[in-house]
Amino acid sequence: MAAATHKLRVLFVDDEAAIREIMKIELPRMGHEVTICEDGAAALRALEKQTFDAALVDLKMPGLSGWDVIEHIKKVSPETEVVISTGHGDLEAAIQALRYGAYDFLPKPCKLFEISSVLKRIADKRTLTNKTIALETRLKAVEGSPDLIGRTQGMLRVKKLIEKIAPTDSSVLILGETGTGKELVARRVHDLSQRVQMPFVPVNCGALAENLVESELFGHRKGAFTGADTPRKGLIEVANGGTLFLDELGELDKTMQVKLLRFLESGEVRRVGENEAFHVDVRVICATNRELSHMVEEGSFREDLYFRINTFEIHLPSLRERKEDIPELARTLIARYLKRRDIPDSILAPETLEVLLHHEWTGNIRELANALEHAVILSDGLTIRPEDLPVSIGATTSKSAPALLPIHGGATGRTLREIEMDVIHQVLDRHQGDKPKAAHELGIALKTLYNKLNGDQSRVAG
């Protein structure tokens, strides 16, 4: 893994045949992929086909000079680190090149250990950049409890399986309803693996714009399509050496399924607009709330991809199946929201805990987290009572808004579903139809609100 982490795509440009022959042998020995060019024109043609991590460029060459190559690199691939080589008498030119944006310079004749050293520094810088991008991506995606909480048999099985498979590089498929904590499981696998020091990159496939999925995953070169004003690393490349977590995998269309399968089988990535592929070392963990086996039968998901990602399956139980974990989960979520390490057991009134234990939690842990955040804000900070919970959880009153209007026609003879829909419509009316605000007050996920509204429309239509 260490070798793969420091592997670079290197462009070497020099008009001396003997030096080119040496570098054709020695750069691969250092663990890098190399493209050798005899002059500036050949270098420009190579840059049209692919993007490089580093370019070793001789300043003085017939025809297009090293300056021309550097200028072109900075225009089409500013992320490429340029190292120039020049004679001892051209120190002033080397300093000028550094001011122009070159990463470093090496005096000719260059020693192999000097080339190896500068390329290692570039690789370390690239790894640090990838970790920073991965951290930013991870922070944007953080939700739910930071810990894998649970002592029920279902959760103990999940934890035991994680400990078994984490040290391997086998692919993992995490199955479970929305809001059950699939990303937390993927992170736990990463944290217990040998890749823990490298990036963990979560990708919500369902949130990617359909026309940009390939660019987001594989990256693109400048000018690859309208709006591609700068080159971009794909998230697969950002995860190099670490773990790529593909959530909501079932949302990918068949075209992207083929491209993902090709990557999983070869380990090679080709940016949009480039002809040459390059290798990355990534462990892939997938997750979905959909029944992929049914999708395979229907023809909407490729069978070969299903088998490729499904070396190990982890089934996450819904919160309804592990209600014994609710007290510990609730206290952990409250402590996280209050930014405290410990909170007293009395933070939840006994009657409040009773309400939580009897709720169905169709939105799982995410719904529980939203409800408790709502309750913490409304409570006195010492004890959370049933009336502090969102109305959808079973509280009879709410401090967050005016009292609900009486339900038309009374409750006699009406189903719980009808009463629930009356409450939802009243909250929607109060927020002038703003569904995100209504969902927040109700303490449910926005998707859950849409599902309830769609179900109500289907019932009326039927």
C-alpha positions in Angstrom: 0.0 0.0 0.0 2.9 2.4 0.8 4.2 2.0 -2.8 0.8 2.7 -4.3 0.3 5.7 -2.0 3.5 7.3 -3.4 2.9 6.3 -7.0 2.9 9.3 -9.4 2.1 9.8 -13.0 5.3 11.5 -14.2 6.0 13.3 -17.5 9.7 13.3 -18.3 10.9 15.7 -21.1 14.5 15.9 -22.2 16.2 16.1 -25.6 19.1 13.8 -24.6 18.4 10.2 -25.7 20.7 8.7 -23.1 19.0 10.4 -20.2 15.6 9.4 -21.6 16.6 5.7 -21.7 17.8 5.8 -18.1 14.6 7.5 -16.9 12.5 5.0 -18.8 14.0 2.3 -16.6 14.7 4.1 -13.3 11.4 6.0 -12.8 9.3 2.8 -12.9 11.8 1.2 -10.5 10.9 4.1 -8.1 7.3 3.0 -8.3 6.0 5.6 -10.8 4.2 5.6 -14.1 6.2 7.5 -16.6 5.7 9.1 -20.1 8.9 9.9 -21.9 9.0 12.8 -24.4 12.0 13.8 -26.6 11.0 17.5 -27.0 8.4 20.2 -26.1 6.0 19.4 -28.9 5.8 15.7 -27.8 5.2 16.9 -24.3 2.2 19.1 -25.4 0.7 16.1 -27.3 1.1 13.9 -24.1 -0.7 16.6 -22.1 -3.6 16.5 -24.4 -4.1 12.8 -23.6 -3.8 12.8 -19.9 -3.0 14.7 -16.7 0.2 14.2 -14.7 1.0 14.5 -11.1 4.6 15.7 -11.8 6.6 16.9 -14.8 10.4 16.8 -15.0 11.3 19.3 -17.8 14.6 20.3 -19.3 14.6 24.1 -19.8 16.8 24.2 -22.9 15.5 22.1 -25.8 15.4 22.8 -29.5 12.0 23.9 -30.9 9.6 24.4 -28.0 11.6 25.2 -24.9 11.0 24.1 -21.3 9.4 27.5 -20.7 6.8 26.8 -23.3 6.0 23.4 -21.7 5.8 24.9 -18.2 3.4 27.7 -19.5 1.2 25.1 -21.2 1.1 22.9 -18.1 0.1 25.8 -15.9 -2.7 26.6 -18.3 -4.2 23.1 -18.8 -3.2 21.3 -15.6 -2.3 23.7 -12.8 -2.3 20.9 -10.3 0.7 19.3 -12.0 3.9 20.0 -10.1 6.8 21.0 -12.4 10.4 20.3 -11.6 12.9 21.8 -14.0 16.4 20.5 -14.8 19.1 22.9 -16.0 22.8 23.4 -16.1 24.8 24.9 -13.3 25.3 28.1 -15.2 21.5 28.7 -15.4 20.8 29.4 -11.7 19.1 32.7 -12.5 16.8 30.9 -14.9 16.0 28.3 -12.3 15.1 31.0 -9.8 12.9 32.6 -12.4 11.2 29.3 -13.0 10.4 28.9 -9.3 8.8 32.4 -9.3 6.8 31.3 -12.3 5.3 28.4 -10.4 7.7 25.5 -10.7 7.8 23.2 -7.7 11.6 22.8 -7.6 14.7 22.6 -9.8 17.5 20.1 -10.2 21.0 20.9 -11.6 22.2 18.7 -14.5 23.4 16.1 -14.4 20.7 15.0 -12.0 21.4 12.3 -9.5 18.8 9.5 -9.1 18.5 10.0 -5.4 17.7 13.7 -6.0 15.0 12.8 -8.4 13.6 10.2 -6.1 13.6 12.7 -3.2 11.8 15.5 -5.0 9.2 13.0 -6.3 8.6 11.7 -2.8 8.0 15.3 -1.6 5.5 15.8 -4.4 3.7 12.5 -3.5 3.6 13.5 0.2 2.1 16.9 -0.8 -0.5 15.2 -3.0 -1.4 12.7 -0.2 -1.9 15.6 2.2 -4.0 17.5 -0.3 -6.2 14.4 -0.8 -6.6 14.0 2.9 -7.7 17.6 3.2 -10.3 17.2 0.4 -11.4 13.9 2.0 -11.8 15.6 5.4 -13.8 18.4 3.9 -16.1 15.9 2.1 -16.4 13.9 5.2 -17.3 16.9 7.4 -20.0 17.9 4.9 -21.5 14.4 5.1 -21.4 13.9 8.9 -24.7 13.1 10.4 -26.0 10.8 13.1 -24.2 9.5 16.2 -20.4 9.5 16.0 -20.4 6.0 17.7 -21.8 2.7 16.7 -24.2 2.2 19.7 -26.0 -0.9 20.4 -26.0 -4.0 22.6 -28.9 -6.0 21.0 -28.1 -9.3 19.3 -28.5 -7.7 15.9 -26.0 -4.9 16.6 -23.6 -7.3 18.3 -23.6 -9.4 15.1 -22.8 -6.3 13.1 -19.9 -5.3 15.4 -18.4 -8.8 15.3 -18.6 -8.9 11.5 -16.9 -5.5 11.2 -14.0 -6.7 13.4 -13.6 -9.7 11.1 -13.6 -8.0 7.8 -12.1 -4.6 8.6 -8.4 -5.8 8.4 -9.0 -7.2 4.9 -9.4 -5.4 1.6 -12.5 -7.3 0.7 -15.5 -5.4 -0.7 -18.4 -4.8 1.6 -22.1 -4.2 1.0 -24.1 -2.5 3.8 -27.8 -3.0 3.6 -30.4 -1.2 5.8 -33.2 1.3 5.8 -32.6 5.0 5.5 -31.3 6.5 8.7 -30.0 3.3 10.2 -26.3 4.4 10.2 -24.8 2.8 7.2 -22.1 5.4 6.8 -21.1 5.0 10.5 -20.6 1.3 9.8 -18.5 2.1 6.7 -16.3 4.5 8.8 -15.9 1.8 11.5 -14.7 -0.6 8.9 -12.2 2.0 7.7 -11.1 3.0 11.2 -10.2 -0.7 12.0 -8.4 -1.3 8.8 -4.8 -0.8 7.8 -5.9 2.2 5.7 -7.0 4.2 8.7 -4.3 6.9 8.2 -5.5 7.5 4.6 -8.6 9.2 3.4 -12.2 8.0 4.0 -14.3 9.5 1.2 -18.1 9.2 1.4 -20.1 9.7 -1.8 -23.9 9.9 -1.8 -24.7 8.5 -5.3 -28.3 9.6 -5.0 -27.3 13.3 -4.5 -25.0 13.5 -7.6 -26.4 15.3 -10.6 -27.0 12.7 -13.3 -24.9 14.6 -15.9 -22.0 15.0 -13.5 -21.8 11.6 -11.8 -18.8 10.5 -14.0 -16.9 13.7 -13.4 -17.5 13.6 -9.7 -16.3 10.0 -9.4 -13.5 9.9 -12.0 -12.6 13.6 -12.4 -12.1 15.5 -15.7 -9.6 17.5 -17.6 -9.9 21.1 -18.4 -12.3 21.7 -21.3 -13.7 18.1 -21.2 -17.2 19.5 -21.4 -19.1 22.8 -21.1 -18.3 24.4 -17.8 -15.1 22.4 -17.1 -13.0 25.5 -16.8 -10.4 23.8 -14.6 -9.2 20.2 -14.2 -10.7 18.3 -11.3 -9.7 15.2 -9.3 -12.4 12.6 -9.0 -13.4 11.3 -5.6 -12.0 7.9 -6.4 -8.6 9.5 -6.9 -9.0 11.6 -3.7 -9.5 8.3 -1.8 -6.3 6.8 -3.2 -4.7 4.6 -0.5 -7.9 4.8 1.6 -11.6 3.9 1.5 -14.3 5.0 -0.9 -17.8 4.7 0.5 -20.6 4.7 -2.2 -23.9 5.3 -0.4 -27.2 4.8 -2.2 -25.5 2.7 -4.8 -28.8 1.6 -6.3 -29.4 5.1 -7.7 -26.6 4.8 -10.3 -27.9 4.3 -13.8 -26.8 1.3 -16.0 -24.1 3.4 -17.8 -22.3 4.3 -14.6 -22.7 0.8 -13.3 -20.7 -0.4 -16.2 -17.9 2.2 -15.6 -17.9 1.4 -11.9 -17.6 -2.3 -12.6 -14.7 -1.6 -15.0 -12.9 0.3 -12.3 -13.5 -2.3 -9.6 -12.1 -5.0 -11.8 -9.0 -3.1 -13.1 -8.3 -0.5 -10.4 -7.8 2.0 -13.2 -9.3 5.5 -13.5 -9.7 7.5 -16.6 -10.7 11.2 -16.2 -13.4 12.5 -18.5 -11.7 13.9 -21.6 -8.5 11.9 -21.2 -7.4 8.9 -23.2 -4.9 7.4 -20.7 -6.0 5.5 -17.5 -4.0 5.4 -14.3 -4.1 3.0 -11.3 -5.4 3.8 -7.9 -5.4 1.7 -4.7 -8.9 2.1 -3.1 -11.0 -0.1 -0.9 -14.7 0.3 -1.9 -17.6 -0.1 0.5 -21.1 0.2 -0.9 -24.5 0.8 0.8 -28.1 1.0 -0.2 -31.6 0.9 1.2 -32.9 -0.8 -1.9 -33.2 -4.5 -2.6 -30.4 -5.0 -5.1 -31.3 -8.6 -5.6 -34.8 -7.6 -6.8 -33.3 -4.9 -9.0 -31.1 -7.6 -10.6 -34.2 -9.7 -11.3 -35.9 -6.6 -12.8 -32.9 -5.8 -14.9 -32.2 -2.3 -13.4 -29.0 -3.4 -11.7 -26.2 -5.4 -13.2 -25.7 -8.9 -11.8 -22.0 -8.9 -12.4 -21.6 -5.6 -10.4 -23.8 -7.0 -7.6 -21.6 -10.0 -7.2 -18.4 -7.8 -7.4 -19.4 -5.6 -4.5 -21.0 -8.3 -2.4 -18.1 -10.2 -1.0 -19.4 -9.5 2.5 -22.9 -8.3 3.4 -23.7 -6.4 6.6 -27.4 -6.1 7.4 -28.2 -3.2 9.7 -31.4 -3.7 11.8 -33.9 -0.9 11.9 -34.5 1.0 15.1 -37.9 -0.7 15.4 -35.9 -4.0 15.7 -33.6 -2.8 18.4 -35.7 -0.6 20.7 -33.7 -1.8 23.7 -30.9 0.4 22.4 -33.0 3.6 22.4 -32.1 4.7 25.9 -28.4 4.6 25.2 -28.8 6.1 21.8 -30.9 8.9 23.1 -28.4 9.9 25.8 -25.5 9.7 23.3 -27.4 12.0 20.8 -28.3 14.5 23.5 -24.8 14.6 24.8 -23.5 15.2 21.3 -26.0 18.0 20.8 -25.2 19.6 24.1 -21.4 19.1 23.4 -21.0 17.3 26.7 -19.1 14.1 27.4 -21.5 12.9 30.1 -25.1 13.7 30.9 -27.3 12.5 33.8 -29.7 9.7 33.3 -32.4 12.1 34.6 -32.1 14.2 31.4 -34.9 12.0 30.0 -38.1 12.0 32.1 -39.4 8.4 32.5 -42.6 9.3 30.6 -40.5 10.7 27.8 -38.5 7.5 27.5 -41.8 5.6 27.4 -42.9 7.7 24.5 -39.6 7.1 22.6 -39.8 3.3 23.2 -43.4 3.1 21.8 -42.8 5.2 18.7 -42.3 3.3 15.4 -39.3 5.3 14.2 -39.8 4.9 10.4 -36.9 7.3 9.9 -34.7 5.3 12.3 -31.8 6.9 14.1 -32.0 10.0 11.9 -35.6 10.6 13.0 -34.6 10.0 16.6 -31.7 12.5 16.3 -34.0 15.2 14.8 -36.7 14.6 17.5 -34.1 14.9 20.4 -32.6 18.0 18.9 -36.1 19.5 18.8 -36.7 18.5 22.4 -33.3 19.8 23.7 -34.0 23.2 22.3 -37.5 23.4 23.9 -36.6 21.8 27.2 -35.4 23.7 30.3 -32.0 22.1 29.8 -32.4 19.8 32.8 -35.2 17.4 31.9 -36.8 16.5 28.6 -40.5 16.0 28.9 -43.0 14.5 26.4 -44.3 17.9 25.5 -40.8 18.9 24.4 -40.9 16.3 21.6 -42.3 17.0 18.1 -46.0 16.4 17.8 -45.4 13.4 15.5 -43.6 11.5 18.3 -46.7 11.5 20.5 -46.4 14.7 22.6 -49.7 16.4 23.3 -48.4 20.0 23.2 -45.5 21.8 21.6 -43.7 24.9 22.9 -42.3 25.6 19.4 -45.5 26.9 17.8 -49.1 27.9 18.5 -51.4 25.0 19.5 -52.8 22.9 16.7 -56.3 23.6 15.5 -58.9 21.1 16.6 -59.2 18.2 14.2 -62.3 18.6 12.1 -65.1 16.2 13.0 -63.4 15.0 16.2 -61.4 11.9 16.6 -64.3 9.5 17.0 -64.2 6.7 14.4 -61.1 8.1 12.7 -58.0 6.1 12.1 -54.6 7.1 13.5 -53.4 7.6 9.9 -56.2 10.2 9.3 -55.4 12.0 12.5 -51.7 12.0 11.6 -52.4 13.5 8.2 -54.5 16.3 9.8 -51.6 17.2 12.0 -49.2 17.2 9.0 -51.4 19.4 6.9 -51.9 21.9 9.8 -48.2 22.2 10.2 -47.7 22.7 6.5 -50.4 25.4 6.5 -48.6 27.2 9.3 -45.4 27.2 7.3 -47.1 28.2 4.0 -46.4 24.9 2.4 -42.6 25.0 3.3 -41.9 21.2 3.6 -38.4 21.4 5.1 -39.6 23.7 7.9 -42.7 21.5 8.4 -40.5 18.3 8.6 -38.2 20.0 11.1 -41.1 20.9 13.4 -42.6 17.5 13.0 -39.2 15.9 13.9 -39.1 13.7 10.8 -36.8 13.5 7.8 -37.9 15.5 4.7 -38.1 12.2 2.7 -40.4 10.7 5.4 -42.7 13.7 5.0 -42.8 13.3 1.2 -43.5 9.6 1.7 -46.4 10.3 4.0 -47.9 12.9 1.7 -47.5 10.7 -1.3 -49.2 7.8 0.5 -52.0 10.1 1.5 -52.5 11.2 -2.2 -52.5 7.5 -3.3 -55.1 6.7 -0.7 -57.3 9.6 -1.8 -56.9 8.6 -5.5 -57.7 5.0 -4.8 
